[in-house]
Amino acid sequence: MDKLCGSIVVNGTKYTLLPGENALEGGLVATLEHKNVSPRAQFALLRLKNCGSENSPRVTNAKTLDLTLSTGKNLCYHTLQGDDCGATSFLPLDFELTKAYTEQPTGGRSSDRTGFPYFDLDWEGGAVAFGIGWTGQWKKDITPLPGGVNVSVGVADCDFYLEPGEAVRFPSVLAVFGCERDENLRTFRRTVKSDFSPYTRLGDKFKLPIAIQCFDRYFQALDGSSVEGKWATEAGQIKTADAAVNLSYIDTLWLDAAWFYKGFPHGVGNFRFSPGFPNGLKPVSDYVHEKGMKFVVWFEPERVYEGSDLYPQTDKLLTLTPDDPTRVYNLSDPAARRYLTDTLISMIRNNGIDIYRQDFNIDPLPYWRKNDKPGRVGITELKYIEGLYTMWDEILSAFPDLWIDNCASGGRRLDLETSMRSVTLWRSDTGCFPENEERRVTVWNHNQILGLSRYLPYHDCAVWDIDAYTVRSTATHGMAANFHIFDPDFDFEQGRRVLKEVDEMRTYWDGDFYPLTPATVDETVWSAYQLALEDSGALYAFRREQSDIPQMTFSLSAVDPKKTYSVTVVDEVFAETKLTLSGAELIEGICLTIPKAKNSLILKYKAL
């Protein structure tokens, strides 16, 4: 297994960086922190410090990873498309690598549109998967060579000097090596779960919520008043919590935007409450906790809107123009970061928040570049992203049992460093809407699960309807339920039925993931995948809306051909068919029938 190494260019000279301290010219010291996570996995993080008494020489490139690998024939590259809140969000991107390829996200958020920070390579006899830890504008370059390939990862813009004593950090990189691609991806996913996710910190206490979340259904009905029953009021949230109790399997109340003064988005930059919450959020959290549930609250601290309390405080903000209606909170400034961190810690403590949800609905890259000083291109971003990590780490230190939910216009910040500190309860803003003719949300959810689960063990989104097909298409380890609970005709019995299944199935998502069909927007096909957990597992199958195929045969993986298995098939209306099959029969293939289009089934199996 090749040991990870990096590189840096100083005054036009390229230096190879090996693990440990690397003394460079002009007092610069580059430290490539390196850790063997497992026999097949390595982690690296690059730091740079000016230990001299004068400004450093010019640094024009810095790569945490600059690795040349020997490979066999048929070298292929694999990743996902970034989130664009549409049909292509997290669709796989796979091709044979015959020429140099470069990639970076759009606008400074790490999984936005044109880039995705997880990728893998495979060839005859080998495979390697990578995760990039950088919540800004990273860049990866993949260059095929005779008999091999060079893989490099760094920041996209780097042309600066460091002042005496000044230090910066760059992206981190996880690499997992194997002999065969599919098994190596499963090893990668297990490694992310065990060593680079909140599971590392929380252990068996970690279980994604099944939450009631009503913002998007009711937001358009808000009028800013505190009329009892409105969603964005204390009374409205109490009513929502009561509905959650009635649904039996909800374990979390999710309060999204519009709780703060002036609502959303005009109130971004305020930490005061709207008239609907005259006593803050503590009465709601107290009520929720009495009911045995957790409390999620949404914030957007990095964006500041014109007319908000923070907008005039330009010493704390990054601006594009003096009259720009939106500004970005300056996490690159230690004093500003300290103020914001203390404010958020106070808000979490005083309002009884269990899951701190941080959103970010703006491209920060123009703000970073505008505020770079001459000769210091990239410095604002480097210090901003490190400031973000410091803020999150200090919040988690203050509340050891707290969860952070990472959102950025959906799933546009899904990198390794955010994975270490947070969960993804909202993998895309495709969850903001129910399905219609233009927005094929159910199919998009199939594809997002098939794509993201290649690399990530945890990700969730919202569901709007209570039929089995829609809920099964969306839920993973948990789910946000945008059910129409205030409708007098809402079917609570059906709501309990689908949520009971989500609760029963969530444990399987701790296991390995096996895609059984490709991710595609074609609605004439089936979509299916398998979850395998020790001697048990589950298969999810969906006959899409335009499919005229009533049956398909699937071969299961990770079963023992010598064992006997109890098999339960659960159809669209939760009727069960029980079978006893050998592992050899499951491997050979089991024929599944879904009589109607836009229906689904779940097959559960367990060794006897």
N, C-alpha and C positions, 0 to 999 in steps of 0.2 A: 504494500500500500504506500503510495507516494505521500511524503510529508508536505503539509501545506506550507507555501512560501508566498511572499508578496514582493512588491517593488515600489520604488519611489524615484522621481526625477528631481534632482537638485542642481540648479544652474546648468541645465541641459545634459547632465550626466545621470544615467540610469544606474541605480543601485539595487541589487537583489537583496531582499530582506529574509533572513532566516529566523526561526523562533528564538525569542530572547531579545536582548538589546543590540541594536546595530548603530554604531557611531558613524555619523556622516560628517560632511564638511560644515564649517561655520558654526559649530556648537550644536548642531541638530542631532538628536538621538531618537531613532525610530524603534519602538518596542512592539514586536509582533508577539502578542500574548497567544499562547497555544495550549490546547488541552486535548488529550485523548479521551473522548467521551466514552468510548467502548472500543473493542478491538477493530471495529469497522468504521468508527465515526470520529471525526476531528472537528474542533472548533477553533477559530482564529479571530483575533481582534487587533487592529492596528492603532497605535497611539504615536503621536509625534510631539516632541518638546524641544524648545530652544533653550539649551543649557548655557548659552553664551551670554556675554554682556552687551551685545549689539543686536540689531535686527538681523534675522537669519538671511541666508541666501534665498533665492527665488525657488519655490516649490511649484512645479507645474503638473505633476501627476503623482498620485498616491493610490496604490492598489493593495488592499488587504490580501487579495488572492491574485497571484500571477503564476499559474501552475501549468507545466507541460506534462501531458500524460502520453504514454505509449498505448496505442489502441489497435484493435483488429479492423477487419473490413466492415463495411456497411455502418459507418458512424452516423447515428441519428440524434437529433436534438428534440427535446420535448419540454413544453411549458404550457401555460394557460394564457389566454387573453385577459387583460385587466378588466376591471369592473367599469361598465359604461351605462349601467341601469337599463339594460336592454337584452336583446336576444343573444348577443355575443359575450355577455359577461361570463368569464371563467370557462369559455369553451376551450378545449384542448387545441394546442398548436404543435403539430408534430411534422418533422420533415427530415430527410437525409441531408446531412451537412456536407456540402461540396464546396462552399466558399465562406469567406469570413462573414460573420453575423454579429450585429450589435443591437442592443436593446436598452431602453430606459423608459420609465413611466412618463406620464404627462403632468406637468404643472407642480411637481414637488411632493406628490403623495404616492406612496411606494407601490401600490397595485392599481393605479389609475390608468385605465384605457389601454395605453400602448406598451405597458410593461407589467410583468408579474415576477415577484422576487423569489420564486422557487422554480427550479428547472432540473432536468436530468439529461444525461447522455448515456447511450448504450451502443455497443458494437459486438461483433462476434466474440463471445467469451468474457465480456466485461460490462460493467455499468457503474455510474456514479451519480448521486443526487445532491443538489446544493440548495441551501437556504440562505438568503441575503438578509442580514439584520441592519436595515437602514430605513428610517421612516421618512426619508427625503428623496432627493434626485440621484439615486444610484445609477450605475452604468455597468453592463456586462458585455464583454467582447469574447466571442467564441471563434477561434481561428484554426481550421484544419491544417495540419502539417503532414509531410511525408511520414507515414507510420504513426501519427499521433495527432494531438490537438492541444492548443493552448487555451486556457480558461482564465479570464481575468475579471475581477470585480473591484470597483472603486466608486468614487463620486464622479458625477458627470462634469462638474466645473471645479477646477483646482488650479489657481494661479495666484499665489500669495506669498508673503513672508510672515514669519512669526516674530513678535516682539520679545525682548529678553524675558525669560521665565515663562513665556506663554506656551500652553499645551492645547492640543486638539485631539479628538479621536475620529476614526473613520468607520466604515461599515464593519460589521462582524460577518463571518461566513461559517456555516455548518456544511460539512461534506461527509457523505456516507458512501462507502465503496462496497461493491458486490460483484457477483459473477453473472447474475441474470436480472433483467430490469424489474420485472413485476415483484419478485421477492425483495429486491433492494428497496423498492418504493415502500413496501410494507415495513421494512426495517427503518427506513427514514421516518415514516409516520409514527412508529413506536418510539423512536428516539425523540422526536419533537414532543410527544406526549410526556415521556418520562423525565426529560431534562430541560425542555424549553417551553413549558406551559405552566399555567397556575396549578396543574396537578402536582408539579414538582414541590410546590409550597404547601398545598392544601391536602394532598393525598386523598384518602377515601371520603373526605368531606366535600370533595369537588363533584358537583353534579349540576349541569346546566339547568336553568329554571324552565318550568312550564308556567308562563306568565300571562296575565291578562293585560292587554295593551290596546287602548282605545283611541289614541290620539288621531290617527289618520282617518278613522271613520267619523269622528265627531268634530274635528277641527273646523271644518267649514261652517258648522253651526254656531261657533263661538261668537259672542258679541261683546266680550269684555266685561259683562256684568257678573254679579255673584248670585244669579237666580238659582235656587235650589234645583239640583238635578243636572245642571250644566256640567260638562266633563271637567273643565279646568277650574273647579272649585273644591273646597274641602268637602262639601256635601256630595258633590259628584263623585269624588274619589271614594268616599265611604260607601256610596251606592255601588260603585264598581267592585269594591272589596267584598261586599255582601253577595254580589253576583258570582264572584270568584269562589266564595265558600259554597254557594249553591251548585257550582260545577264540580266540586269535590276534589278534583285532581290538580287544580291550580295551586302553585306553591309560592307565587310571587305577584305582587302588584307593580306594574310598570307605569310610571308617570313620565311621559315624554314632554315635548316642548310646550310652551305657552303658560307655564306656571309663574314665570317671572314677569316683572313689571313691564308693560307695553307688549307682552306676548312675543310671538315668533313671526318673522325674524327681527322685527324692529327693536325688541328688548335685549338682543344679544349685546352683552357689555354691561348689563344690570345684574346685580345680585340681590335686588329687592324683589318682594313678592307682589303678584297681581292682587287686585281687590278680592279675588275669589279665595285667597288664602290669607286672611287677616292675622292669623296666628302662626304663620309659617307652615312648614310641612310636618312638624312634630305631632300634631293631633292625628294626622293621617298615618304616620309611621307607627305611632303607639297603637292605633286601632288595628293596623295590619299585623303587627307583632302579636297582639292579643289573639288574633285569629290563626297564629302559627305560620304566617307567611313572611317572606322577605320583601324588601322595598327597593325598587330600581328608580333612580331619578336621573334625568337627562340634563346635561350641561353642554355648553359650547364656549369654553373659556378662551380659546385662541382667536375667535373672531369678535370684532367690536363694531357695532353698528352706529351710524350717525344718530345723535340724539340720546344715546345711552350715557350712563354715569361715567364710564371709562373713556368715552370718545375724546373729551378734551385733554386727557392726560397723556399728551404726546410723548412724554419722557418714558412711558411704558409701552409705546406702540411703534409698529413699523407702518409707514405710510407710503403710498405711491405718489399722491399729489395732495396739496393742502386741503382741497375740497372733496377728496375721495370719500364716498359715503360708507365705505367699509375699510376698516383697518385690521391689522393682525397684531395680537399681543406679542410683545418682544421677549420671548423666552431665552433669547441669546444674551440678555442683560441679567446678571445675577440678582440685582436689587429688584427688578421687575418680577423676575421669576419667584423670588422669595415672597413678595407681596401676594402674588396669585396663589402660590402653594398654601400660604397661611389662610388665605380667604377660603379656598376649597376645603381645607381640613376643618375649618370652623363650620362651614356649611354642612359637611358630612356629619360632624359630631352633633351639632345643634338640631339637626333634622332627622336623626336616626336612620341614615341611609346605609343600606347593606351592599348595594351594587351601584357604584359610581359610573355613570354612562357618559363618556366623552365623545362628542361629535365634532366634526370639522368640515364645514361646507364651503370651502374656498380653496383656490389654488395658491399656495404660499410662495411658489418659486419667484414670481415677479417681485414680491416684497423683499425676499432675501437678496436678490440681485440688485435691486434699486438701492438697498441700504449697505451694500459692500463699499468700503472706502477704496480709493485708488490704490492699485497694487495689491488688493486683498480679496480677489474674487473667490467666493466660496466660503469665506470665514463666517459670514452671518449664518448660513445654513448649518455649518458644522457646529457652531455653538448653540444654535436654536435647537437642533435635534438632541444634542447632549443635554440641554436644559429641559427638554420634554422628558427624557428618561430620568433625569434627576428629580423632577417634580413628581412623576409617577412613583419612583422608588421611595420618596419621602412620604407620600400619601399612604403607600402600602406599609411602610414602617410604622406610621402613626396608627394604622388599623390593620393588624395582622390577619384578621379574618375577612377583610374587605375584598370584593372583586371589582375590577375595572372592566367595563364593557367598551371595547374599541369600535367606534363607528366614524366614518368619514364620508359623508354622502353615500352611505352604504359601506361596501367593502373595499375602500380605496387606500387602506393603510394596513394591509395584511402581510406584514413582513415578520422576520424571525424575532426581532427585538420587541415588537408589540406582542407577539405570541408569548414571549417569556413573561410578560407582565399583565396580560389581559385576555379576555375571552371575546369571541365574535358572536354576539347575539343577533346581529343584523347584517348578514353577509352581502346584501345588495339592497339598494332602494327599489328594486323590483318588488320588494315586499310592501311598498307603500300603497299598492293598488290591488283591488280584486281583478280577476281575469275578465277580459273582454275580447272582442274580435281583433283588436290591434295589439293588445298586451297579453301574450300567451304565457302567463305567469306560471302555470302548472308545468309546462314543458321546460321553461327556463329553470324552474326549481330542480327538475330531474337532472338537467345538464350541470347546474351549479354543484349539486351533490356529487355527480360523477367526476367533475373536474377537481373541485377543491379537495375532495377526500383522497385524491392521489397523495397529497402532501400534508394536509392538516387534519388532526384528529377531531377538532371541535369547531363547529360553525352552525349557526341557526338562522332562522328568518321568521317572518310572520305569515299567518294563514288567515283568510277572511271568511271562509265557508266551513260548514261542519259535516260535509260528506266525507266518507272514508278516502276516496280517491284524492281529493284536494289536500286533506290533512296528511295522509301518508306521503304525498309528493313533496311536502315541505319539511316535516318534522325530522329531526335527527336526535341528538342527545337531549334536546329540549325543544321549545317552540314559543313564539309569541302569538297569543290568540287574539286576533282582532274580530272577535265575534260580536254580533249585533245584539248585545245583551240588554239594551234598553228598549228593544222592540217588544211590545206586549205579546207578540206571537212567537217570540224566540223559543226554539225547542231545546230546553235545558236537558231533557233526557238524552237526545242525540248528542248534545255537547258533552255530556258526561261519558257517553259511550266511546266517542273518538278519543277523548282525553285519557280515559282509562287505558286504551291501547298504547297511546304515546308513552304513558308512564310505565307500562309493562315492557315496552320494547327498548327503552332508553339504554339499558345496561348493555345491549348488544353492540352499541356504538363504541364501547370501550375496546372492542376487538378489532381484528384486521378487516380491511375493506377490499372486496373483489368486484370490480366492474364486470358485468356480464353482457352489456351491450355498449355500443359507442354513444358518446354524447352527440346529439344532432337535433336540429330544429324540425326535422321531418316528423310530421304528425301522423304518418301512416304506419309507423312501426311501434314496437314495444320498447320499453325502457326497463332495465333490471340491474340489480346489484345484490351482492351477498355480504353479510357480516358474519365473521367467524370468531367465536370466543371460547377457547379451550375445547370442550367436548360438546359444545352447543353452537347454535347460530340461527340466522334468519335470512330469507331471500325475499326481497321486495320486487314485485313485478307489476308493471303498468301497461295496459293496452290503451294507447293514445286515441284521441278523439276521432281521427279519420282512419284508424286501422281496421282492415277487414280480415285480420288474422286472429282466429279464436284460440289457437293453441300454439305453444312454443315449448321446446325441450331445452332444459338447462342442466349442465353438469356442475355439481358442487365441488368446491375445493376444500382442503383442510378437514376432510373426514377420513376416518380409518376404514379401509375396505374390509377389515376383519371384524368390525364391531357392528352391532345392531342399533338402529336409531328409532326413537319415537318421533313421528312426523305429524304436525298439525298444519292444515291448510285453512286459512281464514279468508273468506271471500268479502265482497264489497259490503254485504249487510251483516258481517261478523258471524255468519254460519260456519261451523267448524267441521272439517273432514279429518279423521284421525287414521293414520297409517303406521305400519311397522315395516321398515325397509332396512336393508343392509347398506353399509357404507359403499360396497361395490356397486349397488344399484344406484345410489345417489351420484357416484362418480360417473357411471355410465350415462346417466341423464334421466331426469324426471320430467314427464310431460305435464305441463300446466295448462289449464283451460280457464279463459276469461270470456264468458259468452257475449258480453256487450262491450262496445267501445266506451272509452272514458270510464273504465272500471279497473279495479286493482285486486291483488291478493297478497297475502303474506304467508310464507311457508316458514314454520319454526321447526327446528330439529334438536334432539338431545340424545346423547348416547345412553343406552340402557345398561 
